[in-house]
Amino acid sequence: MPGRGAWLTPTVEAYELAVKRRAFRRALRLERDPDTSAVIEYLRGQTSPTGPTGQGHEHQDMTEQAERLMDN
């Protein structure tokens, strides 16, 4: 449906938490969980220990902020 989307911090940990909380389904207002296998494949392909942007600590702060927002 037009205008629907979901934001995800690009880490495997954030992905796993989103799947656990069914955040994709809720954010996209779907009746069942979507196939997110391409997302996890992409995230696992990012091999840098600080993430794809090279911002380790800042990246962790973004993950924590995203988790707090998902709780609301």
C-alpha positions in Angstrom: 0.0 0.0 0.0 1.4 3.5 -0.8 2.8 5.5 2.0 3.7 2.7 4.3 7.2 1.9 5.4 9.3 0.7 8.3 12.6 2.1 9.5 15.3 -0.2 10.9 18.7 0.4 12.4 21.0 -1.6 10.1 22.2 -4.2 12.6 21.4 -7.9 13.0 20.5 -7.2 16.7 17.9 -4.6 15.7 16.5 -6.9 13.0 16.2 -9.8 15.5 14.4 -7.5 18.0 12.1 -6.2 15.3 11.2 -9.8 14.2 10.7 -10.8 17.9 8.4 -7.9 18.5 6.6 -8.3 15.1 7.5 -4.7 14.4 7.5 -5.1 10.6 4.0 -6.5 10.6 2.8 -3.7 12.9 4.6 -0.9 11.1 3.4 -2.0 7.7 -0.1 -2.9 9.1 -0.1 -6.4 7.6 -2.2 -9.3 8.6 0.8 -11.7 8.8 4.6 -11.3 9.1 6.3 -10.3 5.8 9.2 -12.2 4.3 12.2 -10.3 5.5 14.9 -12.8 4.5 16.5 -10.3 2.1 16.9 -7.8 4.9 18.8 -10.3 7.2 20.9 -11.4 4.3 21.9 -7.8 3.6 22.7 -7.1 7.3 24.8 -10.3 7.6 26.7 -9.2 4.5 27.9 -6.1 6.3 31.1 -7.3 7.9 32.5 -4.2 9.4 32.5 -4.4 13.3 31.3 -0.8 13.5 28.7 -1.2 10.9 28.4 0.0 7.3 28.9 3.7 8.2 31.9 3.2 10.4 30.3 4.8 13.3 30.4 2.3 16.2 29.3 4.2 19.3 27.0 6.6 17.5 25.4 3.6 15.7 24.8 1.9 19.1 23.1 5.0 20.3 20.8 5.0 17.3 19.9 1.4 18.0 18.9 2.2 21.6 16.8 5.1 20.4 15.1 3.0 17.8 14.3 0.3 20.5 12.7 3.0 22.7 10.6 4.2 19.8 9.4 0.7 19.0 8.1 0.4 22.6 5.8 3.4 22.1 
